[in-house]
Amino acid sequence: MTRRRLLALIWGAIFVALSAASAGTRATAAAADAVGPAVVVHAGKATGTYYLLAQQFVEAIGSADGKLRLDLQESQGSVQNVIDAAHQHGGGGLVFTAPPSIVAQARKGEKPFKRDARYNDIRALFTIPYVTVHWVVRADSGIASFADLAGKPFVPGARGSVAERQTASVLGLLGLDGKVPLLDIDADSALPALRDRQVSGVALAGPYPLPAVADLAKAMPIRLLSLSPIETARAMRSDDSVIATTIPKGAYPGVDEDVTTLAIPVGVYTTKAMSEATAYALTEAFWTRKAELEKENPVWRATTPATLPALGVKLHPGALRYYKEAKVPVPAALR
């Protein structure tokens, strides 16, 4: 074989290889285009409850029909989620979790946010399980109301937590401030202390049913303290970040009555920059796969279309189109 012939064969092989690589790249890009760009999901620290919940719905939605690619990324929390969403660059491929009260603060320019018209572009998709306060006492303690806690040691929750803040608020509203000894005990020690009758009760907060409360209810009879309608109204007037919610009877073993308590709603949001098609697909996939989520984690049962009003801002047009097609009632304020 001549040298010229050998060089021709080598260059021919290189050309074929490059052509194949280029075709493969085009095929990969075409496949990515078929499912659209990846949607980034921000839901707080990887150790947090809402990151774990986001992980569940990302896995469920991502496997729904192959049309969505979701990329869950750790973030610094709700405040940073809102800031990042409003100031994102390169399109609308970001969704995030946050309490509606945080979104409202941003839109008003209240601290820690600076006034910025871009916060008005935030749009809602759907709710996820609320941070629900549980005031737990032993069923045989004789404590049936908050007034019965007077003079009895109570663990209000970790310092600075939702449980601790709401416990202090409710006790103050009911004239019990300073009358209930509040103990600074970590959660791991609080429940054993309740079992051993060393404290009268414990406050915990999170999506119900809380595994810790469920385990406690299996080990011994418990009671959840409930707010009266008047107490609930006073609590909501004093703090516009909370709403009244009901822990339904049967949510925990032995709890045979509905319990009225306080909760901080949590929603999934994006901005107007997201395409209508993507917002529609996300919303449809979430509600379509929710039954599957409930099997994996019972806390998802508390999320229903009836919770939509808590979102506090207008729905994204894509989400609104889904709800209209699904004949889900949507309040005028969200349209």
Buried (B, 14 or more C-beta within 10 A) or exposed (E): EEEEEEEEEEEEEEEEEEEEEEEEEEEEEEEEEEBBBEBBBBBBEEEBBBBEBBBBBBBBBBEBEEBBBBBBEEBEBBBBBBBBBBEBEEEBBBBBBBBBBBBBBBBEEEEEBEEBEBBBBBBBBBBBBBBBBBBBBBBEBEBEEBEBBBEBBBBBBBEEBBBBBBBBBBBEBBEBEEEBEBBEBEBEEBBEBBBEEBBBBBBBBBBBBBEBBBEBBEEEEBBBBBBEEEBBEBBBEEBEBBBBBBBBEEBBBEBEEEBBBBBBBBBBBBBBBBBBEBBBBBBBBBBBBBEBBBEEBBBBBBBEBEBBBBBBBBBBBBBBBBBEEEEBEBEEEBE
